[in-house]
Amino acid sequence: MKATYLGFTRSAGISKKTNKPYDICKLFAALPLAPGPETQGSQGTEYQMEPSLMPKLHGVAVGTEIELEMHTVMRYGEQQQQIASITLGPMARKTV
């Protein structure tokens, strides 16, 4: 699925409740809305992703076109979409 990169967050540490480690990574992207008489533009969304994908995003400029491959995972008893892979578009921009 094609998207426009907006940013990411990462929160890692040790849970105070369970004393177990956690590493939560989220990607923020804008997806184009389906064209129609009452719609225009893009919609922002967030997706969970594996920490192993983070290095691919370091230095990528906001607004860069990316391709996301998704898969379904079970989290807290619910099916959720999670990013399986990220491909940078041919015009990918890196920040300094």
Helices and strands as residue ranges (DSSP letters): E 2-14, E 21-32, E 42-49, G 51-53, H 54-57, E 65-75, E 78-88
